[in-house]
Amino acid sequence: MSLLNNYVKQWRDESRRLGAFSLLIELKRADFLLDIADHIFDIERRENLRKDAVKSYNTVVVVLAAESLSPTERSNVNRRLDSLRTRLQRLGIVIERNDDGELKAG
């Protein structure tokens, strides 16, 4: 394998890892927003935090479909996504399939 091919492979692997890391950070952000919302008495502020968590969920759903992740990375992201989906559903937020077959909150 040439030096250039090796470099390209390393770059792709690192890019994939960063993509998975970014998705996991977005899911953690959504969980954090919901944690804060659980302790806010101002109804409007609580709803805004929940809406932001839904935006994070939807962002991950869309980006995940386009990301090329390893099976382990995809499994980790899907596990966190399922956990967030369950949490949103417990709050009464409807999760539906869109035209592309993706589950979307809103």
Backbone as XML, in Angstrom:
<?xml version="1.0"?>
<chain id="A" units="angstrom">
  <residue number="1" name="MET">
    <atom name="N" x="0.855" y="-1.171" z="0.000"/>
    <atom name="CA" x="0.000" y="0.000" z="0.000"/>
    <atom name="C" x="0.902" y="1.236" z="0.000"/>
  </residue>
  <residue number="2" name="SER">
    <atom name="N" x="0.605" y="2.133" z="-0.887"/>
    <atom name="CA" x="1.442" y="3.324" z="-0.977"/>
    <atom name="C" x="1.208" y="4.240" z="0.219"/>
  </residue>
  <residue number="3" name="LEU">
    <atom name="N" x="2.106" y="5.138" z="0.390"/>
    <atom name="CA" x="2.017" y="6.098" z="1.485"/>
    <atom name="C" x="0.742" y="6.925" z="1.367"/>
  </residue>
  <residue number="4" name="LEU">
    <atom name="N" x="0.397" y="7.330" z="0.151"/>
    <atom name="CA" x="-0.811" y="8.123" z="-0.065"/>
    <atom name="C" x="-2.060" y="7.320" z="0.290"/>
  </residue>
  <residue number="5" name="ASN">
    <atom name="N" x="-2.129" y="6.063" z="-0.143"/>
    <atom name="CA" x="-3.280" y="5.219" z="0.186"/>
    <atom name="C" x="-3.402" y="5.024" z="1.689"/>
  </residue>
  <residue number="6" name="ASN">
    <atom name="N" x="-2.275" y="4.854" z="2.351"/>
    <atom name="CA" x="-2.269" y="4.698" z="3.798"/>
    <atom name="C" x="-2.792" y="5.967" z="4.473"/>
  </residue>
  <residue number="7" name="TYR">
    <atom name="N" x="-2.349" y="7.111" z="3.989"/>
    <atom name="CA" x="-2.799" y="8.387" z="4.536"/>
    <atom name="C" x="-4.306" y="8.563" z="4.346"/>
  </residue>
  <residue number="8" name="VAL">
    <atom name="N" x="-4.799" y="8.244" z="3.155"/>
    <atom name="CA" x="-6.232" y="8.375" z="2.866"/>
    <atom name="C" x="-7.039" y="7.458" z="3.780"/>
  </residue>
  <residue number="9" name="LYS">
    <atom name="N" x="-6.573" y="6.233" z="3.985"/>
    <atom name="CA" x="-7.274" y="5.301" z="4.871"/>
    <atom name="C" x="-7.306" y="5.840" z="6.298"/>
  </residue>
  <residue number="10" name="GLN">
    <atom name="N" x="-6.176" y="6.356" z="6.776"/>
    <atom name="CA" x="-6.136" y="6.925" z="8.127"/>
    <atom name="C" x="-7.082" y="8.114" z="8.242"/>
  </residue>
  <residue number="11" name="TRP">
    <atom name="N" x="-7.103" y="8.945" z="7.214"/>
    <atom name="CA" x="-7.978" y="10.114" z="7.214"/>
    <atom name="C" x="-9.448" y="9.693" z="7.260"/>
  </residue>
  <residue number="12" name="ARG">
    <atom name="N" x="-9.823" y="8.698" z="6.472"/>
    <atom name="CA" x="-11.212" y="8.206" z="6.469"/>
    <atom name="C" x="-11.589" y="7.610" z="7.822"/>
  </residue>
  <residue number="13" name="ASP">
    <atom name="N" x="-10.689" y="6.831" z="8.401"/>
    <atom name="CA" x="-10.962" y="6.231" z="9.711"/>
    <atom name="C" x="-11.158" y="7.308" z="10.773"/>
  </residue>
  <residue number="14" name="GLU">
    <atom name="N" x="-10.295" y="8.302" z="10.756"/>
    <atom name="CA" x="-10.409" y="9.389" z="11.736"/>
    <atom name="C" x="-11.688" y="10.192" z="11.514"/>
  </residue>
  <residue number="15" name="SER">
    <atom name="N" x="-12.018" y="10.437" z="10.268"/>
    <atom name="CA" x="-13.247" y="11.161" z="9.935"/>
    <atom name="C" x="-14.475" y="10.395" z="10.426"/>
  </residue>
  <residue number="16" name="ARG">
    <atom name="N" x="-14.473" y="9.079" z="10.229"/>
    <atom name="CA" x="-15.580" y="8.236" z="10.689"/>
    <atom name="C" x="-15.699" y="8.290" z="12.204"/>
  </residue>
  <residue number="17" name="ARG">
    <atom name="N" x="-14.569" y="8.186" z="12.901"/>
    <atom name="CA" x="-14.582" y="8.241" z="14.369"/>
    <atom name="C" x="-15.107" y="9.585" z="14.870"/>
  </residue>
  <residue number="18" name="LEU">
    <atom name="N" x="-14.692" y="10.659" z="14.215"/>
    <atom name="CA" x="-15.172" y="11.986" z="14.606"/>
    <atom name="C" x="-16.670" y="12.129" z="14.348"/>
  </residue>
  <residue number="19" name="GLY">
    <atom name="N" x="-17.147" y="11.540" z="13.264"/>
    <atom name="CA" x="-18.582" y="11.570" z="12.982"/>
    <atom name="C" x="-19.369" y="10.865" z="14.069"/>
  </residue>
  <residue number="20" name="ALA">
    <atom name="N" x="-18.913" y="9.699" z="14.473"/>
    <atom name="CA" x="-19.585" y="8.952" z="15.545"/>
    <atom name="C" x="-19.528" y="9.731" z="16.847"/>
  </residue>
  <residue number="21" name="PHE">
    <atom name="N" x="-18.373" y="10.310" z="17.143"/>
    <atom name="CA" x="-18.208" y="11.094" z="18.364"/>
    <atom name="C" x="-19.161" y="12.291" z="18.367"/>
  </residue>
  <residue number="22" name="SER">
    <atom name="N" x="-19.287" y="12.969" z="17.230"/>
    <atom name="CA" x="-20.185" y="14.125" z="17.128"/>
    <atom name="C" x="-21.638" y="13.729" z="17.379"/>
  </residue>
  <residue number="23" name="LEU">
    <atom name="N" x="-22.044" y="12.591" z="16.844"/>
    <atom name="CA" x="-23.418" y="12.127" z="17.060"/>
    <atom name="C" x="-23.655" y="11.803" z="18.529"/>
  </residue>
  <residue number="24" name="LEU">
    <atom name="N" x="-22.684" y="11.163" z="19.163"/>
    <atom name="CA" x="-22.827" y="10.838" z="20.588"/>
    <atom name="C" x="-22.871" y="12.107" z="21.438"/>
  </residue>
  <residue number="25" name="ILE">
    <atom name="N" x="-22.085" y="13.108" z="21.078"/>
    <atom name="CA" x="-22.115" y="14.381" z="21.805"/>
    <atom name="C" x="-23.486" y="15.037" z="21.650"/>
  </residue>
  <residue number="26" name="GLU">
    <atom name="N" x="-24.050" y="14.999" z="20.464"/>
    <atom name="CA" x="-25.376" y="15.598" z="20.235"/>
    <atom name="C" x="-26.442" y="14.884" z="21.067"/>
  </residue>
  <residue number="27" name="LEU">
    <atom name="N" x="-26.333" y="13.558" z="21.179"/>
    <atom name="CA" x="-27.285" y="12.807" z="22.002"/>
    <atom name="C" x="-27.106" y="13.128" z="23.486"/>
  </residue>
  <residue number="28" name="LYS">
    <atom name="N" x="-25.866" y="13.288" z="23.921"/>
    <atom name="CA" x="-25.618" y="13.670" z="25.316"/>
    <atom name="C" x="-26.168" y="15.063" z="25.585"/>
  </residue>
  <residue number="29" name="ARG">
    <atom name="N" x="-26.029" y="15.947" z="24.610"/>
    <atom name="CA" x="-26.576" y="17.300" z="24.735"/>
    <atom name="C" x="-28.089" y="17.240" z="24.934"/>
  </residue>
  <residue number="30" name="ALA">
    <atom name="N" x="-28.761" y="16.420" z="24.146"/>
    <atom name="CA" x="-30.215" y="16.291" z="24.270"/>
    <atom name="C" x="-30.599" y="15.767" z="25.650"/>
  </residue>
  <residue number="31" name="ASP">
    <atom name="N" x="-29.884" y="14.758" z="26.138"/>
    <atom name="CA" x="-30.156" y="14.238" z="27.486"/>
    <atom name="C" x="-29.936" y="15.315" z="28.539"/>
  </residue>
  <residue number="32" name="PHE">
    <atom name="N" x="-28.882" y="16.091" z="28.376"/>
    <atom name="CA" x="-28.575" y="17.169" z="29.317"/>
    <atom name="C" x="-29.691" y="18.214" z="29.319"/>
  </residue>
  <residue number="33" name="LEU">
    <atom name="N" x="-30.180" y="18.574" z="28.132"/>
    <atom name="CA" x="-31.278" y="19.539" z="28.045"/>
    <atom name="C" x="-32.529" y="19.013" z="28.745"/>
  </residue>
  <residue number="34" name="LEU">
    <atom name="N" x="-32.809" y="17.731" z="28.574"/>
    <atom name="CA" x="-33.974" y="17.144" z="29.240"/>
    <atom name="C" x="-33.774" y="17.087" z="30.748"/>
  </residue>
  <residue number="35" name="ASP">
    <atom name="N" x="-32.543" y="16.834" z="31.185"/>
    <atom name="CA" x="-32.253" y="16.856" z="32.628"/>
    <atom name="C" x="-32.527" y="18.237" z="33.208"/>
  </residue>
  <residue number="36" name="ILE">
    <atom name="N" x="-32.087" y="19.268" z="32.513"/>
    <atom name="CA" x="-32.339" y="20.631" z="32.979"/>
    <atom name="C" x="-33.835" y="20.915" z="32.978"/>
  </residue>
  <residue number="37" name="ALA">
    <atom name="N" x="-34.517" y="20.528" z="31.908"/>
    <atom name="CA" x="-35.958" y="20.779" z="31.798"/>
    <atom name="C" x="-36.730" y="20.127" z="32.940"/>
  </residue>
  <residue number="38" name="ASP">
    <atom name="N" x="-36.250" y="18.991" z="33.416"/>
    <atom name="CA" x="-36.916" y="18.298" z="34.524"/>
    <atom name="C" x="-36.903" y="19.113" z="35.806"/>
  </residue>
  <residue number="39" name="HIS">
    <atom name="N" x="-35.987" y="20.082" z="35.915"/>
    <atom name="CA" x="-35.847" y="20.851" z="37.147"/>
    <atom name="C" x="-36.235" y="22.322" z="36.991"/>
  </residue>
  <residue number="40" name="ILE">
    <atom name="N" x="-36.828" y="22.677" z="35.852"/>
    <atom name="CA" x="-37.228" y="24.061" z="35.593"/>
    <atom name="C" x="-38.721" y="24.207" z="35.886"/>
  </residue>
  <residue number="41" name="PHE">
    <atom name="N" x="-39.057" y="25.232" z="36.641"/>
    <atom name="CA" x="-40.464" y="25.464" z="36.971"/>
    <atom name="C" x="-41.169" y="26.327" z="35.928"/>
  </residue>
  <residue number="42" name="ASP">
    <atom name="N" x="-40.423" y="27.124" z="35.201"/>
    <atom name="CA" x="-40.991" y="27.977" z="34.154"/>
    <atom name="C" x="-41.417" y="27.085" z="32.984"/>
  </residue>
  <residue number="43" name="ILE">
    <atom name="N" x="-42.704" y="26.999" z="32.742"/>
    <atom name="CA" x="-43.250" y="26.084" z="31.726"/>
    <atom name="C" x="-42.716" y="26.409" z="30.330"/>
  </residue>
  <residue number="44" name="GLU">
    <atom name="N" x="-42.658" y="27.692" z="29.993"/>
    <atom name="CA" x="-42.181" y="28.076" z="28.662"/>
    <atom name="C" x="-40.715" y="27.676" z="28.465"/>
  </residue>
  <residue number="45" name="ARG">
    <atom name="N" x="-39.904" y="27.918" z="29.465"/>
    <atom name="CA" x="-38.483" y="27.552" z="29.392"/>
    <atom name="C" x="-38.325" y="26.032" z="29.291"/>
  </residue>
  <residue number="46" name="ARG">
    <atom name="N" x="-39.119" y="25.297" z="30.064"/>
    <atom name="CA" x="-39.068" y="23.833" z="30.027"/>
    <atom name="C" x="-39.414" y="23.317" z="28.627"/>
  </residue>
  <residue number="47" name="GLU">
    <atom name="N" x="-40.463" y="23.883" z="28.034"/>
    <atom name="CA" x="-40.872" y="23.447" z="26.697"/>
    <atom name="C" x="-39.813" y="23.789" z="25.652"/>
  </residue>
  <residue number="48" name="ASN">
    <atom name="N" x="-39.176" y="24.946" z="25.797"/>
    <atom name="CA" x="-38.107" y="25.317" z="24.859"/>
    <atom name="C" x="-36.928" y="24.354" z="24.955"/>
  </residue>
  <residue number="49" name="LEU">
    <atom name="N" x="-36.573" y="23.958" z="26.164"/>
    <atom name="CA" x="-35.488" y="22.987" z="26.342"/>
    <atom name="C" x="-35.861" y="21.641" z="25.721"/>
  </residue>
  <residue number="50" name="ARG">
    <atom name="N" x="-37.097" y="21.243" z="25.893"/>
    <atom name="CA" x="-37.549" y="19.975" z="25.297"/>
    <atom name="C" x="-37.546" y="20.056" z="23.776"/>
  </residue>
  <residue number="51" name="LYS">
    <atom name="N" x="-37.952" y="21.205" z="23.234"/>
    <atom name="CA" x="-37.920" y="21.377" z="21.775"/>
    <atom name="C" x="-36.491" y="21.291" z="21.250"/>
  </residue>
  <residue number="52" name="ASP">
    <atom name="N" x="-35.557" y="21.864" z="21.991"/>
    <atom name="CA" x="-34.152" y="21.780" z="21.584"/>
    <atom name="C" x="-33.657" y="20.332" z="21.629"/>
  </residue>
  <residue number="53" name="ALA">
    <atom name="N" x="-34.112" y="19.566" z="22.603"/>
    <atom name="CA" x="-33.744" y="18.148" z="22.682"/>
    <atom name="C" x="-34.312" y="17.384" z="21.485"/>
  </residue>
  <residue number="54" name="VAL">
    <atom name="N" x="-35.527" y="17.724" z="21.090"/>
    <atom name="CA" x="-36.142" y="17.096" z="19.914"/>
    <atom name="C" x="-35.341" y="17.439" z="18.660"/>
  </residue>
  <residue number="55" name="LYS">
    <atom name="N" x="-34.883" y="18.682" z="18.551"/>
    <atom name="CA" x="-34.058" y="19.077" z="17.400"/>
    <atom name="C" x="-32.777" y="18.245" z="17.356"/>
  </residue>
  <residue number="56" name="SER">
    <atom name="N" x="-32.178" y="18.033" z="18.507"/>
    <atom name="CA" x="-30.966" y="17.207" z="18.558"/>
    <atom name="C" x="-31.263" y="15.784" z="18.117"/>
  </residue>
  <residue number="57" name="TYR">
    <atom name="N" x="-32.370" y="15.225" z="18.601"/>
    <atom name="CA" x="-32.776" y="13.873" z="18.214"/>
    <atom name="C" x="-32.928" y="13.797" z="16.692"/>
  </residue>
  <residue number="58" name="ASN">
    <atom name="N" x="-33.680" y="14.746" z="16.132"/>
    <atom name="CA" x="-33.928" y="14.734" z="14.693"/>
    <atom name="C" x="-32.642" y="14.923" z="13.891"/>
  </residue>
  <residue number="59" name="THR">
    <atom name="N" x="-31.745" y="15.746" z="14.385"/>
    <atom name="CA" x="-30.459" y="15.947" z="13.718"/>
    <atom name="C" x="-29.684" y="14.641" z="13.648"/>
  </residue>
  <residue number="60" name="VAL">
    <atom name="N" x="-29.638" y="13.924" z="14.754"/>
    <atom name="CA" x="-28.903" y="12.652" z="14.780"/>
    <atom name="C" x="-29.546" y="11.646" z="13.832"/>
  </residue>
  <residue number="61" name="VAL">
    <atom name="N" x="-30.874" y="11.598" z="13.794"/>
    <atom name="CA" x="-31.564" y="10.662" z="12.897"/>
    <atom name="C" x="-31.173" y="10.932" z="11.443"/>
  </residue>
  <residue number="62" name="VAL">
    <atom name="N" x="-31.181" y="12.196" z="11.050"/>
    <atom name="CA" x="-30.867" y="12.550" z="9.664"/>
    <atom name="C" x="-29.399" y="12.272" z="9.344"/>
  </residue>
  <residue number="63" name="VAL">
    <atom name="N" x="-28.502" y="12.704" z="10.218"/>
    <atom name="CA" x="-27.068" y="12.545" z="9.960"/>
    <atom name="C" x="-26.660" y="11.074" z="10.015"/>
  </residue>
  <residue number="64" name="LEU">
    <atom name="N" x="-27.250" y="10.316" z="10.927"/>
    <atom name="CA" x="-26.904" y="8.901" z="11.066"/>
    <atom name="C" x="-27.171" y="8.134" z="9.776"/>
  </residue>
  <residue number="65" name="ALA">
    <atom name="N" x="-28.243" y="8.496" z="9.082"/>
    <atom name="CA" x="-28.574" y="7.807" z="7.833"/>
    <atom name="C" x="-27.487" y="8.013" z="6.775"/>
  </residue>
  <residue number="66" name="ALA">
    <atom name="N" x="-26.796" y="9.144" z="6.846"/>
    <atom name="CA" x="-25.784" y="9.460" z="5.839"/>
    <atom name="C" x="-24.365" y="9.099" z="6.279"/>
  </residue>
  <residue number="67" name="GLU">
    <atom name="N" x="-24.174" y="8.830" z="7.557"/>
    <atom name="CA" x="-22.832" y="8.546" z="8.082"/>
    <atom name="C" x="-22.406" y="7.120" z="7.768"/>
  </residue>
  <residue number="68" name="SER">
    <atom name="N" x="-21.146" y="6.965" z="7.490"/>
    <atom name="CA" x="-20.561" y="5.648" z="7.262"/>
    <atom name="C" x="-19.787" y="5.275" z="8.524"/>
  </residue>
  <residue number="69" name="LEU">
    <atom name="N" x="-20.448" y="4.571" z="9.432"/>
    <atom name="CA" x="-19.855" y="4.209" z="10.715"/>
    <atom name="C" x="-19.535" y="2.719" z="10.751"/>
  </residue>
  <residue number="70" name="SER">
    <atom name="N" x="-18.625" y="2.359" z="11.629"/>
    <atom name="CA" x="-18.339" y="0.940" z="11.839"/>
    <atom name="C" x="-19.545" y="0.319" z="12.547"/>
  </residue>
  <residue number="71" name="PRO">
    <atom name="N" x="-19.696" y="-0.993" z="12.488"/>
    <atom name="CA" x="-20.822" y="-1.636" z="13.181"/>
    <atom name="C" x="-20.862" y="-1.303" z="14.673"/>
  </residue>
  <residue number="72" name="THR">
    <atom name="N" x="-19.709" y="-1.248" z="15.318"/>
    <atom name="CA" x="-19.664" y="-0.929" z="16.750"/>
    <atom name="C" x="-20.094" y="0.507" z="17.001"/>
  </residue>
  <residue number="73" name="GLU">
    <atom name="N" x="-19.593" y="1.433" z="16.191"/>
    <atom name="CA" x="-19.971" y="2.842" z="16.345"/>
    <atom name="C" x="-21.464" y="3.029" z="16.106"/>
  </residue>
  <residue number="74" name="ARG">
    <atom name="N" x="-21.975" y="2.395" z="15.049"/>
    <atom name="CA" x="-23.406" y="2.516" z="14.742"/>
    <atom name="C" x="-24.245" y="1.936" z="15.876"/>
  </residue>
  <residue number="75" name="SER">
    <atom name="N" x="-23.809" y="0.823" z="16.437"/>
    <atom name="CA" x="-24.524" y="0.204" z="17.554"/>
    <atom name="C" x="-24.557" y="1.137" z="18.762"/>
  </residue>
  <residue number="76" name="ASN">
    <atom name="N" x="-23.424" y="1.765" z="19.068"/>
    <atom name="CA" x="-23.370" y="2.701" z="20.195"/>
    <atom name="C" x="-24.306" y="3.887" z="19.989"/>
  </residue>
  <residue number="77" name="VAL">
    <atom name="N" x="-24.289" y="4.449" z="18.788"/>
    <atom name="CA" x="-25.161" y="5.589" z="18.498"/>
    <atom name="C" x="-26.622" y="5.153" z="18.550"/>
  </residue>
  <residue number="78" name="ASN">
    <atom name="N" x="-26.947" y="4.014" z="17.952"/>
    <atom name="CA" x="-28.334" y="3.533" z="17.961"/>
    <atom name="C" x="-28.834" y="3.258" z="19.371"/>
  </residue>
  <residue number="79" name="ARG">
    <atom name="N" x="-27.969" y="2.722" z="20.217"/>
    <atom name="CA" x="-28.362" y="2.451" z="21.603"/>
    <atom name="C" x="-28.713" y="3.759" z="22.322"/>
  </residue>
  <residue number="80" name="ARG">
    <atom name="N" x="-27.883" y="4.773" z="22.162"/>
    <atom name="CA" x="-28.149" y="6.076" z="22.793"/>
    <atom name="C" x="-29.382" y="6.738" z="22.181"/>
  </residue>
  <residue number="81" name="LEU">
    <atom name="N" x="-29.552" y="6.577" z="20.871"/>
    <atom name="CA" x="-30.709" y="7.138" z="20.185"/>
    <atom name="C" x="-31.993" y="6.481" z="20.680"/>
  </residue>
  <residue number="82" name="ASP">
    <atom name="N" x="-31.975" y="5.167" z="20.854"/>
    <atom name="CA" x="-33.140" y="4.448" z="21.384"/>
    <atom name="C" x="-33.479" y="4.914" z="22.792"/>
  </residue>
  <residue number="83" name="SER">
    <atom name="N" x="-32.460" y="5.128" z="23.599"/>
    <atom name="CA" x="-32.671" y="5.602" z="24.963"/>
    <atom name="C" x="-33.314" y="6.987" z="24.961"/>
  </residue>
  <residue number="84" name="LEU">
    <atom name="N" x="-32.814" y="7.872" z="24.107"/>
    <atom name="CA" x="-33.391" y="9.216" z="24.010"/>
    <atom name="C" x="-34.810" y="9.149" z="23.465"/>
  </residue>
  <residue number="85" name="ARG">
    <atom name="N" x="-35.049" y="8.298" z="22.469"/>
    <atom name="CA" x="-36.394" y="8.144" z="21.908"/>
    <atom name="C" x="-37.379" y="7.731" z="22.999"/>
  </residue>
  <residue number="86" name="THR">
    <atom name="N" x="-36.999" y="6.758" z="23.808"/>
    <atom name="CA" x="-37.858" y="6.301" z="24.906"/>
    <atom name="C" x="-38.138" y="7.439" z="25.876"/>
  </residue>
  <residue number="87" name="ARG">
    <atom name="N" x="-37.117" y="8.191" z="26.201"/>
    <atom name="CA" x="-37.284" y="9.305" z="27.136"/>
    <atom name="C" x="-38.230" y="10.366" z="26.562"/>
  </residue>
  <residue number="88" name="LEU">
    <atom name="N" x="-38.085" y="10.684" z="25.288"/>
    <atom name="CA" x="-38.973" y="11.663" z="24.656"/>
    <atom name="C" x="-40.414" y="11.152" z="24.621"/>
  </residue>
  <residue number="89" name="GLN">
    <atom name="N" x="-40.583" y="9.878" z="24.327"/>
    <atom name="CA" x="-41.931" y="9.305" z="24.280"/>
    <atom name="C" x="-42.588" y="9.341" z="25.654"/>
  </residue>
  <residue number="90" name="ARG">
    <atom name="N" x="-41.819" y="9.125" z="26.711"/>
    <atom name="CA" x="-42.368" y="9.202" z="28.067"/>
    <atom name="C" x="-42.855" y="10.609" z="28.399"/>
  </residue>
  <residue number="91" name="LEU">
    <atom name="N" x="-42.267" y="11.597" z="27.735"/>
    <atom name="CA" x="-42.689" y="12.985" z="27.939"/>
    <atom name="C" x="-43.883" y="13.345" z="27.052"/>
  </residue>
  <residue number="92" name="GLY">
    <atom name="N" x="-44.349" y="12.384" z="26.271"/>
    <atom name="CA" x="-45.508" y="12.613" z="25.415"/>
    <atom name="C" x="-45.163" y="13.139" z="24.037"/>
  </residue>
  <residue number="93" name="ILE">
    <atom name="N" x="-43.891" y="13.123" z="23.688"/>
    <atom name="CA" x="-43.465" y="13.599" z="22.370"/>
    <atom name="C" x="-43.613" y="12.450" z="21.380"/>
  </residue>
  <residue number="94" name="VAL">
    <atom name="N" x="-44.332" y="12.715" z="20.311"/>
    <atom name="CA" x="-44.646" y="11.684" z="19.323"/>
    <atom name="C" x="-43.449" y="11.475" z="18.397"/>
  </residue>
  <residue number="95" name="ILE">
    <atom name="N" x="-43.102" y="10.214" z="18.202"/>
    <atom name="CA" x="-42.030" y="9.829" z="17.278"/>
    <atom name="C" x="-42.706" y="9.102" z="16.116"/>
  </residue>
  <residue number="96" name="GLU">
    <atom name="N" x="-42.558" y="9.658" z="14.905"/>
    <atom name="CA" x="-43.207" y="9.074" z="13.732"/>
    <atom name="C" x="-42.181" y="8.829" z="12.641"/>
  </residue>
  <residue number="97" name="ARG">
    <atom name="N" x="-42.555" y="7.995" z="11.684"/>
    <atom name="CA" x="-41.695" y="7.769" z="10.518"/>
    <atom name="C" x="-41.990" y="8.858" z="9.488"/>
  </residue>
  <residue number="98" name="ASN">
    <atom name="N" x="-40.921" y="9.402" z="8.896"/>
    <atom name="CA" x="-41.108" y="10.386" z="7.833"/>
    <atom name="C" x="-41.168" y="9.664" z="6.487"/>
  </residue>
  <residue number="99" name="ASP">
    <atom name="N" x="-41.173" y="10.428" z="5.406"/>
    <atom name="CA" x="-41.273" y="9.839" z="4.066"/>
    <atom name="C" x="-40.087" y="8.944" z="3.718"/>
  </residue>
  <residue number="100" name="ASP">
    <atom name="N" x="-38.948" y="9.186" z="4.357"/>
    <atom name="CA" x="-37.753" y="8.375" z="4.106"/>
    <atom name="C" x="-37.693" y="7.140" z="4.993"/>
  </residue>
  <residue number="101" name="GLY">
    <atom name="N" x="-38.704" y="6.956" z="5.846"/>
    <atom name="CA" x="-38.727" y="5.809" z="6.740"/>
    <atom name="C" x="-37.975" y="6.029" z="8.034"/>
  </residue>
  <residue number="102" name="GLU">
    <atom name="N" x="-37.444" y="7.256" z="8.223"/>
    <atom name="CA" x="-36.709" y="7.561" z="9.449"/>
    <atom name="C" x="-37.690" y="7.940" z="10.552"/>
  </residue>
  <residue number="103" name="LEU">
    <atom name="N" x="-37.358" y="7.574" z="11.787"/>
    <atom name="CA" x="-38.167" y="7.979" z="12.933"/>
    <atom name="C" x="-37.820" y="9.414" z="13.275"/>
  </residue>
  <residue number="104" name="LYS">
    <atom name="N" x="-38.828" y="10.291" z="13.319"/>
    <atom name="CA" x="-38.601" y="11.698" z="13.626"/>
    <atom name="C" x="-39.523" y="12.108" z="14.760"/>
  </residue>
  <residue number="105" name="ALA">
    <atom name="N" x="-39.010" y="12.955" z="15.619"/>
    <atom name="CA" x="-39.788" y="13.470" z="16.748"/>
    <atom name="C" x="-40.415" y="14.792" z="16.351"/>
  </residue>
  <residue number="106" name="GLY">
    <atom name="N" x="-41.514" y="15.082" z="16.988"/>
    <atom name="CA" x="-42.104" y="16.391" z="16.729"/>
    <atom name="C" x="-43.534" y="16.337" z="16.892"/>
  </residue>
</chain>
